[in-house]
Amino acid sequence: MTLHLTAQVPSVWIVLTDTTDRYSASVIMALAYGRHPKSYEDPDVRAVYRCLTRLGVALRPGSWKVDAYPFLKYIPGYLKELQDGYTEERALFKRLLNEVKAKIERKEVIPESFGKYILERQAELELSDDETAYLAGSMFGAGTDTSASAISIVVMASACYPAAQARVQEELDVVVGRERAPELDLMSIGAREHGKLPQLMAFVLETFRWRPVSAGGFPHKAMKDIVWNNYLIPKGATVSGNVWSVGRDPAYFPDPEKFDPQRWLNTEGKIKDDLRSFTFGFGRRVCPGQHLATTSVFLNTSLLFWAFNIRKDPSSPIDELAFTKSANAHPLPFKVIFEPRAASSMDGIKALLEDYGM
């Protein structure tokens, strides 16, 4: 997915392309392999996105008739596309992990990463080489695509609902101010739970509900016969929890089509304890990266709202329902205008961010 973000500065229009993809790829590549790709055009990053595109299409219900007619798997060549994709993906993940392994064997000083962690414990965890490679690779694959989409949805919501954006910015001005960027200690899970930036957290939670990245949920398998509301779900049945529908239950989310971050706050202005988002799934197969992903979106939203006013481009209307047709959906290309807020110019904002995170 290519998201076109248009930033307006005095007498200059700057077009930023693939911004969210570059950011998320860099973060997850560093966590998975201790590598920092120099750009979104890094061949390994492009290869992972190619695999993710294939996976997103394959996971759509009904994409492959073999799910309904199992005999098709015996027809020569029918599944070759999937088999070729698996071969490419496995080779990519094994090569990336083998690069980490080679550095360990050479006793090089390398950054801590999930790949390094599982390599050092492979025997203890009784993992095969393929399983070890896929554990690290799935972290990069799943975390990159979903985080990029979630941040893109934040940008879309901020442009479409300026009053909600302004409410968060008022909170940032009080808690943070405009002289410095939001500090990292405000981004920790504990800080969010204690309500230092509840309006910001409510905005993020509402984007998760309003346009969930994995709207249809992912298939689960019933491990035994289950009786629910007088219906029998037989053992072996495929069950998908529809995240879109759950987030639109009027019993918990009145006027569900309305973008309303205030629904997540109690009368004291704190995040409600009795309202949950199921964007990351549920049960034993809940997304293990949910806290990292939430923190990443929270951090990026805080920086975007602190630095800019984001508004619609009058010449290019935004279709709030235009998304890719894949399991992890991305907004289709849209344009917004970034107006410097924390400083009078883009250069001024860059100067404020020069030592950020150090």
N, C-alpha and C positions, 0 to 999 in steps of 0.2 A: 504494500500500500504506500502510495506517495501522498503525503499531506502537504498542501501548499499553504504556507503561512506568509502573509504579506505584512511587513513592518513599515510603518510610516515615520520618517524623521524629516526635519526641515529640508524641503526641496529634493528629498531622495526617497525612492522606493526600493526596499531590499526584499528579495524573495528567498525565503528559507525553505529548503526542500529536504524531506526525509529526516527532519530534526529529531523526532521522537524515536525513530528507528535507530539512529546513530547513538543516541544516549543509552537506550536500553541494551543494545548490543554490547556497548563498551562495559557497562556495569556487570552484566551477566557473564561476559567472557572473562572478566577479571575474577569474578567469584568462582567460576567453574574451572578455569585453567591458569589463573594468575597472569593472563595476557591482557594487554591494552591495545586493541586494534586502532590504527591511526585514522581510519575513516570507515564510513559505511561501505565503501567500495572494496574493503579488505576481502580477498577471495573466499576466506573461510566464513566470514559473516554472510556474504552473498550465498554461499553454498547452504548454510543453515536456513536462510530464508527461503531458498528454493525447496528444501525439504519440508519446511513448515507449510508452504503454500500447497504442496502436494497432500500433506496430512490433513490440512483444513478442509480440502475438497473431499478427501476420502471419508472423513468422519461424518459428513452430512448424511442423515438418514435417507436411505433409498439410493445412494450414489452407486452402490454395487449390488446387483441383483442376486449375487451369491448369498447374501444374507437371508434372502427369502427362499432361494432355490439352491441348497447346498451342493447339488450334483454338478453345478457349473464349475466347481473347482477342479473337476476331473477333465474338463475340456482343455486340450493343449493350447497354451498361449493366452487363455482368457485372463489370467492374473499376472501376466508378464509385466505390465506397467507397475503394479505394486511390488513385484519381486525385484525389478530393476531399481525402484526407489529405495527399497530396503537395503539393497547391496551398496548403493551410493551412500546412504545415510550411515550404515555400519562402518564403512571404510573411513568416512569423515570423522566420526566419533572416536574410532580406534586410533587414527593418526593423531588427532589432537591430544588424546590422553597419552599416547606413546611419546609425544614430545616432552610432556611433563615427566614421564617415567625415565626417559633418557637423561634429563637434567638431574634427577634424583640419583641415578646410578653414577653420574659423573661427579656427584657430591657438590653440585653447584648450589649457591645460595639463591633460593627461589622464593617468590611470595607465597604465603599460605593460600590455599585454594581448596575447593571441594575435591577436585581431581587428585591433588596431592594427598588429601586426607584418606580417600578410599583406597588409593594405591598402597599406602602404608598399612592399611588394615584389610587388604583383600583376602589374605589367607584366613585371618580371624573371622571375617564375615562370610567365608566360603563362597566367594563370588567368582564366576568364570570371567575370562577376559572380556567376552561380549557383554556380560551383565555389568561389569565395572565401567566399560566404555559408555554404555547406554545410561547408566545412572548420572554420570557427569554430563553427557550429551543432552539428556532430557531436561536437565536444569537449564542449560543454555537455550534449548529450543523452546521450552514452554515459557520461561521467564521473559525472553526477549520479545516475542510476538505479543503477548498479553499486556505487558507493561506499556509498550509503544501505543497500543490501541487505547488503553485506559487514559493515558496522558492526552492523546488526541481528542478523546471525548470530553475531557476537562476543558480544553480550549474551545471546542464547539459549544459547550454549555455556557461558558463564560461570555462568549459573544452573543449568544441567543438570549441570555437572561442577565442583563447588566445590573439589575437591582440586587440580585443574589451575589454577583461579583463584588459590587460596591460594599455590601455588608461585611464580607470577608476582609476587604481592604481597610475598612474602618477599624476592625479588630486588629489587623496587622499594624496599623499606625499607632494604636494605643500600646500594644504589647511589645512591638519591635521598633517602631519608628522608621523613618526613611533614610537615616544617616548610615545605617548598616544593614546588611542582608540578614534574614532570619538565621539565628544560630542553630547549629546542629542539635543542641540539647533540647530544643523545642520539638524536635522530630521524633524523639524516642517514644516507644509505646507507652511508657509510664507517664511521660509528659502529656501525651494526648489524653490518657485516661483521667489525669488530674485536671484537665480542662483549661490548659493555658491558651489554646486556640480552638475552642469548641465550634465556632462558626466555620472555620476552615475544615475541621474534621467532618462536620455535617455536610458541607458542600461536596467533599470527596465521597462520602457514603451515598449521597443522593445521586451522584453521577454513576456509581456502581449499580444502583437500583434502576435509574432512569434508562440507561443504555448499557446493559450488562454485556461484557465482551463475549462471554459464552452463553448467549441468551437461551439456547435450547438445552443447556446442560450436556453432560456426557453420559454415555450408557453405562449402567451398572448391571450386574447379573445376580438374580435371586439365588442364594445358596441353598434354600429350602422352600417348601410350599409356605406361602404367606397369605393369611386371610385378613383383608382390610376392608372395613365397611361392607361386609358380606360379599366381597369380591375375592376370588381365589387368584393369587399370582403364583403360578406354578414354578417349581424349582427349575432353574435354567433359563427362565424368561429374562428378556432384556428390559430394563427399567431405566427411563431417563427422567431426572427431576428437572422440570422446565423452570429455569431461573427467571425468565421473563414473566411467566404467570405468577410465580410465588411473590415477586416484587410488585405485583399489581392486584394483590388480594385486598379488596376495599375494606375488609374487616381490620386490617393492620395499616393499610396505606390509603386513607380516604383521598378521593379525587386522584387516583393513581397516575393519570397521564400528565398531571401538573408537576413541573419541576419545582420542588419546594424543600430546600435543605432544612427549614425550620421543623419539619416533621420528626427529625432525629433528635431534637432538643426537648428537655423537660421544662417545667415552669421555672426552674432555677438557672436555666440557660446552659445546662450540662448535657452531655450525650446520654441518651436514655439507656438504661440497663436492660430493658425488656423488649427492645427492638433489634432485630438481627438482619444482616445482609447475607444472602447465600450465594453471592457472586462466585465464591471460591469452592462451591460444592458443599458436600456434607458427608458424614459417616467416615468409614475407614479410608475412603479415597479422596478425602478433602485435600485441596491443594496444599502441599507442604511449604510452599513459598508465600503463603498468604500474608504473613506479617512483613516480609521483605517487600512484597509488591505494594501493600498499603502504605508503608513508610515511604517508598519511592514516589508514589503518586502524591502523597501528602507533601513531601519535600518539594517536588517540582511545582505543585500548585502554589505553595507558599512563595516560592521564588518568582513565578510568573506574575502573580497578583501583586507582589511587592514592587516588582520592577516596572510593570506595564499596566496600562488600561487596554483591554482587549475588546474590540468591537467589530461589528459586521462591516463588510465592504458593501456600500450601498449599490455598487454596480454588479455584485455577485451574490444573490440570495443563497442562504444555506438551507439545504433540505435536511431536516433533523432525522429523517428516517432512511437516508441514503447510506447504506452500508454494504460491504462486500458479502457475497453469499458463501460464507465459509464457517466452519465450526467456531473459530475465534474471529469474530467480525471486526473490521476496521471501518471507520467512516470513509466514504468515498471522498475524493479530493474536494476541498473547499478552501475558501479564502477568508482571512480575517485581517484586521488592521491592528498592529501593535503600536501604541503611543507611549513613549517613555514617561514614566510616572515618578520613579525614585530620583531621577535626575532630569535635566532639561534636554539631554541628548543621549543617543546610543553610546557615545564615547564616555559620557558621564556615568552611565550604568556599568560599563565595562570597568571603569576605574574603581567603582564601589565594590565590584566583585573580584578585583584583582587578587586579593589575599583571602578570598572566601574559602573556608574549609581548612585553613592552615593553622 
